[in-house]
Amino acid sequence: MSVTTIRLQADVEQHLEAIANRLHRSKGWVINQVLSEYIEKQPLEQKRLKQTLEAMESAAQGKVVDASEVHHWLNSWGTENEQDAPGSGK
């Protein structure tokens, strides 16, 4: 295991110390847990960012669905005549 030194803001240090004490763990253990979770979530965050940028580009190109069509679709949920999502091409 390697050692990395970081500088923490005083308030972050206080919160970290409190969490470590509450969990009966070291600050290093808490930092490892937090960083592991952050790193694990990065691919999903990148995917969401890409989808958001694609959606914004699509909207900028005028590829949108009228709100009344969306409301009609949502109101059909759970009924015998449930509709396909507007613009889904189904």
N, CA, C and O of each residue as an XYZ file, in Angstrom:
360
protein
N       0.855     -1.170      0.000
C       0.000      0.000      0.000
C       0.902      1.233      0.000
O       1.906      1.276      0.710
N       0.542      2.219     -0.789
C       1.355      3.436     -0.866
C       0.833      4.492      0.106
O      -0.266      4.372      0.647
N       1.632      5.510      0.312
C       1.285      6.611      1.195
C       1.187      7.874      0.353
O       2.071      8.167     -0.451
N       0.113      8.609      0.544
C      -0.094      9.875     -0.146
C      -0.409     10.928      0.908
O      -1.185     10.673      1.829
N       0.173     12.079      0.781
C      -0.076     13.168      1.713
C      -1.020     14.163      1.065
O      -0.851     14.524     -0.099
N      -2.018     14.606      1.823
C      -2.953     15.614      1.324
C      -3.120     16.707      2.370
O      -2.930     16.477      3.565
N      -3.475     17.886      1.907
C      -3.796     18.991      2.812
C      -5.313     19.131      2.828
O      -5.954     19.220      1.780
N      -5.866     19.148      4.017
C      -7.311     19.275      4.173
C      -7.666     20.623      4.774
O      -6.943     21.149      5.620
N      -8.771     21.167      4.336
C      -9.289     22.369      4.969
C      -9.701     21.996      6.398
O     -10.067     20.852      6.668
N      -9.638     22.951      7.286
C      -9.904     22.679      8.702
C     -11.280     22.058      8.926
O     -11.420     21.125      9.715
N     -12.286     22.570      8.238
C     -13.637     22.016      8.445
C     -13.746     20.591      7.910
O     -14.447     19.767      8.498
N     -13.071     20.290      6.814
C     -13.067     18.930      6.267
C     -12.375     17.988      7.248
O     -12.840     16.874      7.491
N     -11.270     18.445      7.802
C     -10.529     17.648      8.781
C     -11.397     17.339     10.001
O     -11.389     16.216     10.506
N     -12.137     18.328     10.465
C     -13.012     18.122     11.624
C     -14.094     17.098     11.323
O     -14.365     16.218     12.140
N     -14.712     17.209     10.158
C     -15.757     16.248      9.765
C     -15.166     14.848      9.612
O     -15.760     13.863     10.051
N     -14.005     14.771      8.992
C     -13.339     13.480      8.801
C     -13.031     12.835     10.147
O     -13.276     11.644     10.339
N     -12.505     13.606     11.058
C     -12.180     13.108     12.401
C     -13.441     12.600     13.101
O     -13.425     11.540     13.725
N     -14.523     13.355     12.996
C     -15.784     12.963     13.638
C     -16.315     11.652     13.051
O     -16.773     10.779     13.789
N     -16.252     11.519     11.736
C     -16.724     10.293     11.081
C     -15.866      9.109     11.500
O     -16.386      8.046     11.840
N     -14.565      9.295     11.476
C     -13.654      8.214     11.863
C     -13.914      7.781     13.304
O     -13.956      6.585     13.594
N     -14.086      8.731     14.195
C     -14.367      8.403     15.592
C     -15.685      7.658     15.743
O     -15.776      6.678     16.482
N     -16.706      8.134     15.032
C     -18.024      7.497     15.112
C     -17.980      6.050     14.621
O     -18.661      5.182     15.168
N     -17.182      5.797     13.593
C     -17.081      4.455     13.004
C     -16.016      3.589     13.686
O     -15.876      2.403     13.387
N     -15.269      4.208     14.610
C     -14.151      3.501     15.266
C     -13.160      2.991     14.214
O     -12.695      1.853     14.271
N     -12.857      3.860     13.266
C     -11.915      3.573     12.180
C     -10.907      4.704     12.084
O     -11.093      5.770     12.671
N      -9.854      4.464     11.347
C      -8.862      5.524     11.144
C      -9.342      6.481     10.056
O     -10.215      6.156      9.252
N      -8.745      7.666     10.059
C      -9.066      8.625      8.998
C      -8.643      8.059      7.641
O      -9.327      8.266      6.639
N      -7.519      7.346      7.613
C      -7.068      6.726      6.365
C      -8.083      5.738      5.824
O      -8.316      5.681      4.616
N      -8.689      4.957      6.712
C      -9.703      3.988      6.286
C     -10.896      4.706      5.669
O     -11.400      4.296      4.623
N     -11.350      5.782      6.321
C     -12.495      6.547      5.811
C     -12.158      7.133      4.441
O     -12.964      7.051      3.514
N     -10.975      7.719      4.314
C     -10.571      8.314      3.039
C     -10.514      7.248      1.948
O     -10.961      7.494      0.828
N      -9.972      6.067      2.255
C      -9.943      4.977      1.275
C     -11.339      4.573      0.838
O     -11.572      4.343     -0.348
N     -12.271      4.484      1.776
C     -13.652      4.108      1.446
C     -14.283      5.135      0.511
O     -14.896      4.791     -0.499
N     -14.116      6.398      0.873
C     -14.716      7.476      0.081
C     -14.133      7.508     -1.326
O     -14.871      7.614     -2.306
N     -12.827      7.416     -1.426
C     -12.189      7.449     -2.748
C     -12.556      6.231     -3.582
O     -12.758      6.348     -4.790
N     -12.646      5.069     -2.956
C     -13.042      3.857     -3.683
C     -14.436      4.002     -4.271
O     -14.668      3.643     -5.425
N     -15.377      4.536     -3.468
C     -16.742      4.747     -3.962
C     -16.761      5.771     -5.086
O     -17.459      5.584     -6.083
N     -16.003      6.846     -4.936
C     -15.936      7.887     -5.957
C     -15.411      7.322     -7.277
O     -15.985      7.559     -8.340
N     -14.320      6.578     -7.193
C     -13.712      5.996     -8.394
C     -14.663      5.002     -9.057
O     -14.754      4.950    -10.284
N     -15.364      4.220     -8.254
C     -16.310      3.239     -8.787
C     -17.465      3.903     -9.537
O     -17.979      3.342    -10.504
N     -17.872      5.089     -9.099
C     -19.016      5.783     -9.701
C     -18.647      6.588    -10.950
O     -19.537      7.012    -11.688
N     -17.369      6.802    -11.195
C     -16.951      7.658    -12.303
C     -17.442      7.206    -13.679
O     -17.877      8.056    -14.456
N     -17.397      5.917    -14.024
C     -17.910      5.531    -15.348
C     -19.385      5.897    -15.539
O     -19.778      6.353    -16.613
N     -20.195      5.700    -14.504
C     -21.612      6.059    -14.598
C     -21.781      7.571    -14.732
O     -22.610      8.037    -15.514
N     -21.000      8.334    -13.974
C     -21.074      9.790    -14.066
C     -20.684     10.266    -15.467
O     -21.317     11.169    -16.014
N     -19.655      9.668    -16.043
C     -19.227     10.031    -17.392
C     -20.308      9.694    -18.419
O     -20.560     10.460    -19.349
N     -20.940      8.535    -18.231
C     -22.031      8.131    -19.130
C     -23.189      9.117    -19.029
O     -23.750      9.516    -20.050
N     -23.549      9.514    -17.817
C     -24.647     10.475    -17.631
C     -24.307     11.824    -18.243
O     -25.164     12.463    -18.852
N     -23.052     12.265    -18.084
C     -22.648     13.532    -18.675
C     -22.761     13.461    -20.195
O     -23.260     14.396    -20.823
N     -22.310     12.378    -20.781
C     -22.389     12.202    -22.236
C     -23.845     12.227    -22.691
O     -24.176     12.876    -23.683
N     -24.725     11.514    -21.961
C     -26.147     11.490    -22.315
C     -26.763     12.882    -22.200
O     -27.577     13.275    -23.036
N     -26.376     13.622    -21.172
C     -26.904     14.975    -20.984
C     -26.469     15.880    -22.124
O     -27.278     16.635    -22.663
N     -25.199     15.808    -22.494
C     -24.705     16.638    -23.599
C     -25.390     16.265    -24.911
O     -25.710     17.141    -25.715
N     -25.617     14.969    -25.132
C     -26.318     14.530    -26.341
C     -27.760     15.030    -26.334
O     -28.273     15.454    -27.369
N     -28.415     14.983    -25.175
C     -29.792     15.461    -25.077
C     -29.873     16.964    -25.317
O     -30.801     17.447    -25.967
N     -28.895     17.702    -24.788
C     -28.880     19.145    -25.001
C     -28.670     19.474    -26.475
O     -29.292     20.395    -27.003
N     -27.804     18.731    -27.132
C     -27.571     18.942    -28.565
C     -28.827     18.611    -29.356
O     -29.188     19.326    -30.290
N     -29.483     17.535    -28.982
C     -30.719     17.138    -29.651
C     -31.795     18.219    -29.502
O     -32.493     18.547    -30.461
N     -31.917     18.760    -28.305
C     -32.893     19.824    -28.071
C     -32.531     21.077    -28.864
O     -33.408     21.751    -29.404
N     -31.235     21.384    -28.931
C     -30.786     22.553    -29.695
C     -31.116     22.407    -31.171
O     -31.318     23.400    -31.871
N     -31.171     21.160    -31.644
C     -31.514     20.895    -33.038
C     -33.030     20.830    -33.251
O     -33.495     20.581    -34.363
N     -33.793     21.054    -32.179
C     -35.249     21.065    -32.289
C     -35.889     19.698    -32.175
O     -37.083     19.552    -32.439
N     -35.123     18.699    -31.789
C     -35.654     17.350    -31.632
C     -36.258     17.223    -30.233
O     -35.622     16.710    -29.312
N     -37.491     17.696    -30.094
C     -38.174     17.696    -28.804
C     -39.555     17.090    -28.964
O     -40.053     16.940    -30.079
N     -40.163     16.745    -27.853
C     -41.518     16.195    -27.840
C     -42.403     17.185    -27.109
O     -42.036     17.678    -26.043
N     -43.545     17.474    -27.664
C     -44.490     18.404    -27.070
C     -44.957     17.895    -25.705
O     -45.211     16.703    -25.533
N     -45.066     18.797    -24.750
C     -45.452     18.429    -23.379
C     -46.798     17.731    -23.335
O     -46.988     16.820    -22.530
N     -47.735     18.134    -24.180
C     -49.059     17.498    -24.166
C     -48.961     16.024    -24.558
O     -49.718     15.198    -24.048
N     -48.032     15.686    -25.463
C     -47.830     14.291    -25.840
C     -47.258     13.495    -24.668
O     -47.631     12.343    -24.446
N     -46.356     14.117    -23.929
C     -45.770     13.453    -22.760
C     -46.845     13.226    -21.704
O     -46.918     12.145    -21.120
N     -47.686     14.239    -21.450
C     -48.758     14.091    -20.460
C     -49.744     12.998    -20.867
O     -50.185     12.211    -20.030
N     -50.083     12.953    -22.139
C     -50.984     11.915    -22.643
C     -50.371     10.532    -22.402
O     -51.055      9.611    -21.957
N     -49.107     10.402    -22.694
C     -48.403      9.136    -22.487
C     -48.383      8.762    -21.007
O     -48.691      7.624    -20.652
N     -48.023      9.706    -20.143
C     -47.967      9.424    -18.707
C     -49.343      9.049    -18.153
O     -49.451      8.161    -17.306
N     -50.378      9.715    -18.624
C     -51.726      9.414    -18.157
C     -52.194      8.030    -18.597
O     -53.129      7.478    -18.017
N     -51.552      7.469    -19.612
C     -51.940      6.139    -20.089
C     -51.303      5.017    -19.273
O     -51.708      3.861    -19.395
N     -50.319      5.342    -18.449
C     -49.624      4.313    -17.661
C     -50.609      3.585    -16.756
O     -51.431      4.207    -16.083
N     -50.514      2.275    -16.750
C     -51.339      1.454    -15.871
C     -52.747      1.240    -16.380
O     -53.570      0.643    -15.686
N     -53.043      1.718    -17.584
C     -54.373      1.503    -18.160
C     -54.291      0.404    -19.214
O     -53.203     -0.036    -19.586
N     -55.442     -0.025    -19.683
C     -55.470     -1.047    -20.742
C     -54.913     -0.504    -22.048
O     -54.444     -1.267    -22.892
N     -54.962      0.802    -22.216
C     -54.498      1.433    -23.458
C     -53.176      2.182    -23.252
O     -53.002      3.299    -23.740
N     -52.248      1.551    -22.522
C     -50.969      2.207    -22.266
C     -50.259      2.493    -23.588
O     -50.152      1.628    -24.457
N     -49.779      3.728    -23.714
C     -49.169      4.194    -24.952
C     -47.654      4.001    -24.913
O     -47.059      3.921    -23.839
N     -47.040      3.926    -26.089
C     -45.589      3.939    -26.183
C     -45.094      5.358    -25.913
O     -45.832      6.325    -26.098
N     -43.884      5.471    -25.488
C     -43.312      6.791    -25.214
C     -43.332      7.623    -26.498
O     -43.027      7.112    -27.576
N     -43.689      8.897    -26.381
C     -43.699      9.739    -27.588
C     -42.291      9.867    -28.168
O     -41.310     10.039    -27.443
N     -42.224      9.780    -29.469
C     -40.938      9.891    -30.139
C     -40.102      8.616    -30.075
O     -38.950      8.609    -30.509
N     -40.675      7.528    -29.532
C     -39.895      6.294    -29.402
C     -39.834      5.526    -30.713
O     -39.032      4.602    -30.856
N     -40.660      5.894    -31.653
C     -40.625      5.229    -32.956
C     -41.244      3.856    -32.953
O     -41.084      3.117    -33.924
N     -41.948      3.482    -31.896
C     -42.584      2.166    -31.829
C     -43.948      2.176    -32.462
O     -44.622      1.146    -32.492
